[in-house]
Amino acid sequence: MTKDIRVRFAPSPTGPLHIGGVRTALFNYLFAKKHKGTFVLRIEDTDQNRYIAGAEEYIKNALEWCGIPFDEGPGKEEKYGPYRQSERKEIYKEYADLLIKNGFAYYAFDTTESLDVHRKEHEERGKTFVYNWHNRKKLTNSISLPEDEVLKKIASGESYVIRFKSPENEVLHLKDEIRGDIKIDTNILDDKILFKSDGMPTYHLANIVDDHLMKITHVIRGEEWLPSLALHVLLYRAFEWEAPSFAHLPLILKPVGKGKLSKRDGDKMGFPVFPLQWIDPQTNETASGYKEDGYLPEAVVNMLAFLGWNPGTEQELFSLEELIEEFDLKRVNKSGAKFDPEKTKWFQQQHLQKADNLILSQQFEKILTEKNISTSLDIQNIVAHIKERATFVKDLWDLSEFYFVSPSKYEEKAVQKAWKEDTPVLMHELTRILSDINDFSEDNISTIVKGWITGKEISFGKIMMPLRIALVGSLQGPDLFQIASVIGKKETIKRIKNAIEVN
């Protein structure tokens, strides 16, 4: 690719950013970074009736948390700004007027009521009302009306919209980077509204003008915009502009495989569909987020990358840098990608294992503080030994409570299995062995205790199982000698003596 690559993510601030939107942003980001390009955030807020306060900030925060920040956008490098469409509306009117001047658009004065009558009449005949070449001369617009009457209507302030004039009897040959060649008969296209009666452009006009002025080279967006591709290509042709390359991403489907993934699916099955928690300012209803549920951003990004894309190898775990290196639009699937909550947890568990122990220990210390646990133990060492059984940082407490709190009760089945008649005598002898150890490191304790067991010619289970019960309260947990080393000689002996007394 010879020209500078520029892509954009253009969400509407009408609520929280769904993971489908995050996936679109991610694929744009990966494509841009793969080709040393620019990732632009543009806020498409032309529909002011649906604008939700706080939604734009949520979008920015979500991208930051995922580790895919924009290079240009609101408040950042205003090279082609402003980046909010509501601040660009004067620009769009100029281009709408240009289309009218050149015969590619027209004024339409039809009222909502009159159009509803036409729709109803068509429905009664089993047809669908389409405003285009076959009926535009019969409706109230600047094609059917004399020029002086059109000027009079505009001068009097009569409400109007501007519609695109779709061509007749033409077959468009379109190209999609994912779906290949597409043919569209222009006779089936309707004359879409480009400029609304409230003085704001529709998405169709605004996004074409913005993409051109912001020098966007590749439009990577959701499959739901595929039906609009013909209109958008026709608009580029009407303006005599070079069109960008288009790529339409597959839908993210419900876990059952049918239908688009929605918030309702998450509520029903107990998983988030938003990156961050969202509190609806209108209803005060709270929707859970991956961040607040304990997911690592690396895991969420890895999971989203595999919803519709694959590297062509068996590798599933990728860092963001590896995804950038491997990403290719040619490996994006055409068919919908089924969302799998359990697979998402698997990605989380795998990335937790790869996470830096220092960072995990810092997060775990916050949990200890919440539980009023003050300790001098080596938290990083503890995390390193227990994290393989954890999926979330919050799991670390249940897996490590015995490090910080001496067992007050012992699992009954474990005691029945491991605590025999001669166990108290052997445990007393073990405390004397441990008392004589000066270097209470994991390796040294292991060497001395195992040597003692071997010398006594008894099975390791006769010592190790009751010792684990004494230190942990059950037969679970990491290496016993690591536990003993972390909690220290004094605490280890104290726990063994307590277990002898209780059992």
Helices and strands as residue ranges (DSSP letters): E 6-9, H 19-34, E 38-41, G 48-50, H 55-66, G 85-87, H 89-101, E 105-108, H 112-124, G 136-138, H 147-155, E 161-164, E 171-176, E 180-185, G 186-188, E 193-195, H 203-213, E 218-222, G 223-228, H 229-239, E 245-249, E 252-253, H 263-269, E 278-279, E 286-287, H 297-305, H 320-326, G 329-331, E 337-338, H 341-354, H 357-370, H 379-386, G 387-389, H 395-404, H 412-418, H 423-435, H 442-456, H 461-472, H 480-487, H 489-502
